[in-house]
Amino acid sequence: MKSIYSLSLAAAVIAAGAGALLVEAGAQQPAASASSASVAAIAPAANIYAQVGANMFSPAVQGQLERVYVPNLRSNEVYVIDPPTAKVIDKFKVGRSPQHVVPAWDLKTLWVANNAEGRTDGSLTPIDPMTGKPGKSIPVDDPYNMYFTPDGKSAIVVAEAKKRLDFRDPQTMKLQYSVDMPWCAGVNHADFSIDNKYAIFTCEFSGTLAKVDLEGRKVMGYLKLQMPQLRFKEGSPAEGPLTEICTTQKGMPQDIRISPDGKRFFIADMHADGVHVIDGDAFKQVGFIPTGLGAHGLYPSRDGTKLYVANRSTHKIHGGGKGPGSVSVIDFATQKVVQTIVIPGGGSPDMGNVSADGKTLWLSGRYDNEVYKIDIASGQVTKIPVGLEPHGLTVWPQPGRYSLGHTGNLR
């Protein structure tokens, strides 16, 4: 790994007001225990991605191994890839149904979220990024995904099957309090406002979004996503036209990321085949961008000007292999697709992240049991065989001051 470590802090403060909401829900919970880690004194940047530019590493990651960690959902293991050679160099068993590899807020641990689909023996497995080796798993109820509050005081375990967010001690994972989300079926992904006051979570099976007040510890409201008139026909070419009338009344929102200026949230939707654009403060839909069949994962470029959209190649939750998988590149400023990278021979790009230098996009190939190493400049794709049904892989280390979770949402 290149020894380039820098840490710059922005001075601009952007205040965001509360917006109109559709449904009021939830109640305030008991107080959480404090953590020594805090970013309360760090002002958010005018460009929210200003601190995650190419090779802008925190001193906290110095000495950590350059690796790609791939959780394989059906074979209950993590594969470890050496990025320069694109070779699998290690693999190890973890808990049942590993979904995502999540960097901790303090950047010192990677957590494997094993949610044990349909069972009660979920767990979190820590990985030491200095050695690339796993530690002892901690029993945790239904950890489909995990995030961290911006102040570092809580890990937010996304208990998808329970329709609940469990706020836990970020080190011990002891439960602090919970926020129930009864109208958010399939709660799974999130991103945080530029002022750190609220988060928006996607509700995969209800076609809605949920806005969560992080200070008040309650759901502020829900927003139903509007479907487009046309979408891509199942099995159509990756760069084909929108030919199918969209009769689906309910979307299937997946990943969500905020715009560089903090004014908009972009939500990938597998049923709509594109990205919804949301005004976060007003909590209303203001646009839609068609991308590709089964829009799923979202990753900003290192310079904060582009958004990479992984199109998983199907509207189905359990799809087949060799579909018309692709990556759409959205320009944040114009909100238009400026490039499409097609997976040669078909594929199913899902979750991942951008390399520290910003030159490579790493994505799991969910239904093809492979990982894609994509050269962003040339569009060249290298396929790497892994275990059964790879999901939320992470590239590590990544630039940034602290982690908000998922597969590396750093700021």
C-alpha positions as CSV (number, residue, x, y, z in Angstrom):
1,M,0.0,0.0,0.0
2,K,1.3,3.5,-0.8
3,S,2.2,5.5,2.3
4,I,0.2,8.5,1.6
5,Y,-1.6,9.8,4.7
6,S,-3.3,13.2,4.9
7,L,-6.1,14.6,7.0
8,S,-7.7,17.9,6.1
9,L,-10.7,19.5,7.9
10,A,-13.2,21.7,6.3
11,A,-14.5,24.9,7.9
12,A,-17.8,25.5,6.2
13,V,-21.0,24.8,8.2
14,I,-24.2,24.1,6.3
15,A,-27.4,24.0,8.2
16,A,-30.4,22.0,7.0
17,G,-33.9,22.6,8.2
18,A,-36.6,20.1,8.9
19,G,-38.9,19.4,6.0
20,A,-42.5,18.4,5.5
21,L,-43.2,14.7,6.2
22,L,-45.9,12.3,5.2
23,V,-46.4,10.3,8.4
24,E,-45.4,10.9,11.9
25,A,-44.2,7.8,13.8
26,G,-42.0,6.6,16.7
27,A,-41.2,7.8,20.1
28,Q,-38.1,9.0,22.0
29,Q,-36.0,6.2,23.4
30,P,-33.8,6.1,26.6
31,A,-30.5,7.8,26.6
32,A,-27.5,6.1,25.1
33,S,-24.1,5.5,26.7
34,A,-21.4,7.9,25.6
35,S,-18.2,7.0,23.7
36,S,-14.9,8.6,23.9
37,A,-14.9,9.1,20.1
38,S,-16.6,12.2,18.8
39,V,-16.7,14.4,15.7
40,A,-19.0,17.0,17.2
41,A,-16.3,19.7,16.8
42,I,-15.7,18.8,13.1
43,A,-17.8,21.0,10.9
44,P,-19.3,19.3,7.7
45,A,-17.8,20.4,4.5
46,A,-19.5,22.4,1.7
47,N,-18.6,19.3,-0.4
48,I,-19.5,16.3,1.7
49,Y,-16.9,14.2,-0.2
50,A,-14.0,16.7,0.3
51,Q,-12.4,14.5,2.9
52,V,-12.5,11.3,0.9
53,G,-10.4,12.3,-2.1
54,A,-7.8,10.0,-3.7
55,N,-5.4,8.7,-1.0
56,M,-6.5,11.1,1.7
57,F,-6.0,8.6,4.4
58,S,-6.4,9.1,8.1
59,P,-3.4,8.2,10.3
60,A,-5.7,5.6,11.9
61,V,-5.3,3.3,8.8
62,Q,-1.5,3.5,8.7
63,G,0.0,0.0,8.4
64,Q,-3.3,-1.7,7.5
65,L,-3.2,-4.2,4.6
66,E,-4.5,-3.3,1.1
67,R,-7.2,-5.9,0.6
68,V,-10.7,-6.5,-0.8
69,Y,-12.9,-8.5,1.6
70,V,-15.8,-10.4,0.0
71,P,-18.7,-11.9,2.1
72,N,-20.2,-14.9,0.4
73,L,-23.8,-15.1,1.4
74,R,-24.5,-18.8,0.6
75,S,-21.1,-20.3,1.5
76,N,-20.8,-18.5,4.9
77,E,-17.2,-17.3,4.3
78,V,-15.2,-14.3,3.4
79,Y,-12.7,-14.3,0.5
80,V,-9.7,-12.0,0.6
81,I,-8.4,-10.5,-2.6
82,D,-5.0,-8.8,-3.2
83,P,-6.0,-5.8,-5.3
84,P,-2.8,-5.4,-7.4
85,T,-2.8,-9.0,-8.6
86,A,-6.6,-9.5,-8.5
87,K,-5.9,-12.9,-6.8
88,V,-7.7,-14.6,-3.9
89,I,-5.0,-14.9,-1.2
90,D,-7.1,-16.1,1.7
91,K,-10.6,-17.2,2.8
92,F,-12.2,-17.9,6.2
93,K,-15.5,-19.1,7.6
94,V,-17.7,-16.5,9.5
95,G,-21.3,-16.6,10.8
96,R,-24.3,-17.7,8.8
97,S,-25.4,-15.5,5.8
98,P,-22.7,-12.8,5.7
99,Q,-24.2,-9.8,4.0
100,H,-21.8,-6.9,4.3
101,V,-18.2,-6.1,5.4
102,V,-18.5,-2.8,7.3
103,P,-15.6,-0.5,8.4
104,A,-16.0,0.7,12.0
105,W,-16.4,4.4,12.8
106,D,-12.8,4.6,14.1
107,L,-11.4,2.7,11.0
108,K,-9.7,0.1,13.2
109,T,-12.0,-2.9,12.7
110,L,-14.0,-4.3,9.8
111,W,-17.2,-6.0,10.8
112,V,-18.8,-8.9,8.9
113,A,-22.6,-8.7,9.3
114,N,-23.9,-12.2,9.5
115,N,-27.7,-11.9,9.7
116,A,-28.5,-15.7,9.6
117,E,-31.5,-15.3,7.2
118,G,-34.6,-16.8,8.7
119,R,-32.8,-17.8,11.9
120,T,-32.0,-16.3,15.3
121,D,-28.3,-16.9,15.5
122,G,-27.0,-13.7,13.8
123,S,-23.6,-12.4,14.6
124,L,-20.9,-9.8,13.9
125,T,-17.4,-11.1,13.1
126,P,-14.5,-8.6,13.5
127,I,-11.6,-8.5,11.1
128,D,-8.3,-6.9,12.1
129,P,-7.2,-4.9,9.0
130,M,-3.6,-5.0,10.2
131,T,-3.5,-8.8,9.7
132,G,-6.6,-9.5,7.6
133,K,-7.6,-12.2,10.0
134,P,-11.0,-12.6,11.8
135,G,-11.6,-12.5,15.5
136,K,-14.3,-14.1,17.7
137,S,-17.8,-13.4,16.5
138,I,-20.3,-11.5,18.8
139,P,-23.9,-12.7,18.8
140,V,-26.2,-9.9,17.5
141,D,-29.8,-10.1,16.5
142,D,-30.5,-9.9,12.7
143,P,-27.5,-7.7,11.5
144,Y,-28.4,-7.4,7.9
145,N,-26.3,-4.2,7.6
146,M,-24.6,-1.8,9.9
147,Y,-24.0,2.0,10.1
148,F,-22.5,4.4,12.7
149,T,-23.9,7.6,14.1
150,P,-21.7,10.5,12.9
151,D,-20.5,11.3,16.4
152,G,-19.2,7.7,16.8
153,K,-21.2,7.0,19.9
154,S,-23.4,4.2,18.4
155,A,-23.3,1.4,15.9
156,I,-26.6,1.2,14.1
157,V,-27.4,-2.5,13.4
158,V,-30.1,-2.7,10.7
159,A,-32.3,-5.5,11.8
160,E,-34.1,-5.9,8.5
161,A,-36.5,-8.7,9.4
162,K,-37.4,-7.0,12.7
163,K,-38.2,-3.6,11.0
164,R,-36.0,-2.1,13.6
165,L,-32.7,-0.1,14.1
166,D,-30.7,-1.3,17.1
167,F,-28.3,1.3,18.4
168,R,-25.3,-0.5,20.1
169,D,-22.0,0.3,21.7
170,P,-19.6,0.5,18.8
171,Q,-17.0,-1.6,20.5
172,T,-18.9,-4.3,22.6
173,M,-22.1,-4.2,20.5
174,K,-24.1,-4.1,23.7
175,L,-27.6,-2.8,23.0
176,Q,-28.2,0.9,23.9
177,Y,-31.7,1.5,22.5
178,S,-33.9,0.6,19.5
179,V,-36.0,2.6,17.0
180,D,-39.0,0.6,15.6
181,M,-39.8,1.2,12.0
182,P,-43.2,-0.6,11.6
183,W,-43.9,0.9,8.1
184,C,-40.4,0.1,6.7
185,A,-40.5,-3.5,5.4
186,G,-37.1,-4.5,4.3
187,V,-35.1,-1.7,5.9
188,N,-31.6,-2.0,4.6
189,H,-29.5,1.0,3.4
190,A,-29.0,4.6,4.6
191,D,-27.1,7.8,4.3
192,F,-26.8,10.8,6.6
193,S,-27.6,14.5,6.1
194,I,-24.8,17.0,5.7
195,D,-25.5,18.5,9.2
196,N,-25.6,15.0,10.7
197,K,-29.0,15.5,12.2
198,Y,-31.0,12.9,10.3
199,A,-30.6,9.8,8.2
200,I,-32.8,8.4,5.4
201,F,-33.2,4.6,5.2
202,T,-34.6,2.7,2.3
203,C,-37.5,0.3,2.8
204,E,-36.9,-2.4,0.1
205,F,-40.3,-4.3,0.4
206,S,-42.6,-1.3,0.9
207,G,-41.2,0.9,-1.8
208,T,-40.7,3.8,0.6
209,L,-38.1,5.8,2.5
210,A,-37.9,6.4,6.2
211,K,-36.4,9.6,7.6
212,V,-34.9,9.2,11.1
213,D,-34.2,12.0,13.6
214,L,-30.8,11.0,15.1
215,E,-31.1,13.5,18.0
216,G,-34.8,12.8,18.8
217,R,-34.3,9.0,18.2
218,K,-37.5,8.5,16.3
219,V,-38.9,8.1,12.8
220,M,-39.9,11.5,11.4
221,G,-41.9,10.1,8.5
222,Y,-42.2,8.0,5.4
223,L,-42.1,8.8,1.7
224,K,-43.5,6.6,-1.0
225,L,-41.4,6.6,-4.2
226,Q,-43.0,7.4,-7.5
227,M,-42.4,4.8,-10.3
228,P,-41.4,5.9,-13.9
229,Q,-43.7,5.3,-16.9
230,L,-41.1,3.1,-18.7
231,R,-38.4,0.8,-17.5
232,F,-36.1,-1.9,-19.0
233,K,-37.6,-5.2,-20.1
234,E,-36.2,-8.2,-18.2
235,G,-33.4,-9.7,-20.2
236,S,-33.0,-6.7,-22.5
237,P,-29.4,-5.6,-23.5
238,A,-27.5,-3.5,-21.0
239,E,-27.5,-0.5,-23.3
240,G,-31.0,-1.1,-24.8
241,P,-33.9,1.3,-24.8
242,L,-36.6,1.6,-22.1
243,T,-39.3,-0.5,-23.7
244,E,-41.5,-1.9,-20.9
245,I,-44.4,0.0,-19.5
246,C,-43.9,0.0,-15.8
247,T,-47.0,-1.4,-14.3
248,T,-45.4,-2.0,-10.9
249,Q,-47.0,0.3,-8.3
250,K,-44.2,-0.2,-5.7
251,G,-40.5,0.3,-6.1
252,M,-37.7,-1.7,-4.6
253,P,-35.2,0.9,-3.2
254,Q,-31.7,-0.3,-2.4
255,D,-28.6,1.8,-1.9
256,I,-28.8,5.5,-1.1
257,R,-26.1,8.3,-1.3
258,I,-26.1,12.0,-0.7
259,S,-25.1,14.7,-3.3
260,P,-21.8,16.5,-2.7
261,D,-23.6,19.7,-1.6
262,G,-25.9,17.8,0.7
263,K,-29.1,19.0,-1.0
264,R,-30.2,15.8,-2.7
265,F,-30.3,12.1,-1.9
266,F,-30.0,9.5,-4.8
267,I,-31.7,6.2,-4.3
268,A,-31.2,3.1,-6.6
269,D,-34.4,1.2,-7.3
270,M,-34.3,-2.3,-8.7
271,H,-37.9,-2.2,-9.9
272,A,-37.7,1.3,-11.4
273,D,-34.3,0.6,-13.2
274,G,-32.8,3.9,-12.1
275,V,-32.1,6.4,-9.4
276,H,-34.7,8.5,-7.6
277,V,-33.7,12.0,-6.6
278,I,-35.0,13.3,-3.2
279,D,-34.8,16.7,-1.5
280,G,-33.7,15.4,1.9
281,D,-34.8,18.4,4.0
282,A,-38.2,18.8,2.4
283,F,-38.4,15.0,2.1
284,K,-40.0,14.9,-1.3
285,Q,-39.1,13.4,-4.7
286,V,-37.8,15.9,-7.2
287,G,-36.4,13.7,-10.0
288,F,-35.6,10.3,-11.6
289,I,-32.6,9.1,-13.6
290,P,-33.0,5.9,-15.7
291,T,-29.8,3.8,-15.5
292,G,-30.1,0.1,-16.1
293,L,-31.9,-3.1,-15.3
294,G,-32.0,-3.7,-11.6
295,A,-30.3,-0.5,-10.3
296,H,-28.7,-1.5,-7.0
297,G,-25.4,-0.1,-5.6
298,L,-24.2,3.5,-5.5
299,Y,-20.7,4.8,-5.1
300,P,-19.3,8.4,-5.5
301,S,-16.1,9.0,-7.3
302,R,-13.1,10.1,-5.3
303,D,-13.3,13.6,-6.7
304,G,-17.0,13.8,-5.7
305,T,-18.2,14.6,-9.3
306,K,-19.6,11.3,-10.4
307,L,-21.9,8.6,-9.0
308,Y,-21.4,5.0,-10.1
309,V,-24.6,2.9,-10.3
310,A,-24.3,-0.9,-10.3
311,N,-27.2,-2.3,-12.3
312,R,-27.7,-5.9,-11.1
313,S,-29.4,-7.1,-14.3
314,T,-32.8,-8.2,-13.0
315,H,-35.9,-7.0,-11.2
316,K,-35.9,-10.2,-9.2
317,I,-34.4,-10.6,-5.7
318,H,-33.0,-14.1,-6.7
319,G,-31.8,-13.7,-10.3
320,G,-29.8,-15.9,-12.6
321,G,-26.3,-15.5,-13.9
322,K,-24.9,-13.9,-17.0
323,G,-27.6,-11.1,-17.1
324,P,-27.1,-7.8,-18.8
325,G,-25.2,-6.3,-15.9
326,S,-23.7,-2.8,-16.2
327,V,-22.4,0.3,-14.4
328,S,-23.9,3.7,-15.2
329,V,-21.9,6.8,-14.4
330,I,-24.1,9.8,-13.3
331,D,-22.7,13.3,-13.3
332,F,-23.7,14.9,-10.0
333,A,-24.0,18.4,-11.4
334,T,-26.2,17.6,-14.4
335,Q,-27.9,14.5,-13.0
336,K,-27.4,12.7,-16.3
337,V,-25.8,9.4,-17.3
338,V,-22.5,10.2,-19.0
339,Q,-21.1,6.7,-19.4
340,T,-22.1,3.1,-19.3
341,I,-19.7,0.2,-18.6
342,V,-21.1,-3.2,-19.7
343,I,-20.0,-6.4,-18.0
344,P,-18.6,-8.5,-20.8
345,G,-20.3,-11.8,-21.2
346,G,-23.0,-10.8,-18.7
347,G,-22.9,-10.4,-15.0
348,S,-24.7,-9.2,-11.9
349,P,-22.9,-6.2,-10.3
350,D,-24.1,-5.6,-6.8
351,M,-22.2,-4.0,-3.9
352,G,-18.6,-2.8,-3.4
353,N,-16.7,0.4,-3.5
354,V,-14.0,2.6,-5.2
355,S,-10.3,2.0,-4.7
356,A,-8.4,4.5,-2.6
357,D,-6.8,6.1,-5.7
358,G,-10.2,6.4,-7.4
359,K,-9.1,4.5,-10.5
360,T,-10.9,1.1,-9.9
361,L,-14.4,0.2,-9.0
362,W,-14.8,-3.2,-7.2
363,L,-18.2,-4.9,-7.3
364,S,-19.5,-8.3,-6.3
365,G,-21.2,-10.3,-9.0
366,R,-24.1,-11.5,-6.9
367,Y,-25.6,-14.3,-9.1
368,D,-22.3,-15.2,-10.9
369,N,-20.1,-16.0,-7.9
370,E,-17.5,-13.6,-9.0
371,V,-16.0,-10.2,-8.3
372,Y,-15.5,-7.4,-10.9
373,K,-12.4,-5.3,-10.9
374,I,-13.4,-2.4,-13.2
375,D,-10.9,0.1,-14.6
376,I,-12.9,3.3,-14.6
377,A,-11.0,5.1,-17.3
378,S,-10.9,2.3,-19.9
379,G,-14.0,0.3,-18.8
380,Q,-11.9,-2.9,-18.8
381,V,-13.4,-5.6,-16.5
382,T,-11.5,-8.3,-14.7
383,K,-13.6,-11.2,-13.3
384,I,-12.4,-13.0,-10.2
385,P,-14.1,-16.3,-9.1
386,V,-15.2,-16.3,-5.4
387,G,-17.6,-18.2,-3.2
388,L,-21.4,-18.6,-3.4
389,E,-23.4,-15.4,-3.9
390,P,-21.0,-12.6,-3.0
391,H,-22.7,-9.5,-1.6
392,G,-21.4,-6.4,0.2
393,L,-17.7,-6.4,-0.4
394,T,-15.4,-3.7,0.9
395,V,-12.2,-2.2,-0.4
396,W,-9.7,-1.4,2.4
397,P,-8.2,0.9,3.5
398,Q,-10.2,3.9,2.2
399,P,-9.7,7.6,2.5
400,G,-11.6,9.6,5.1
401,R,-11.8,10.7,8.7
402,Y,-14.4,8.3,10.0
403,S,-16.8,5.6,8.7
404,L,-20.6,5.9,8.7
405,G,-20.7,2.2,7.8
406,H,-22.1,0.0,5.0
407,T,-19.3,-1.0,2.6
408,G,-17.3,2.1,3.3
409,N,-19.4,5.3,3.5
410,L,-16.6,7.5,4.8
411,R,-16.4,11.3,5.5
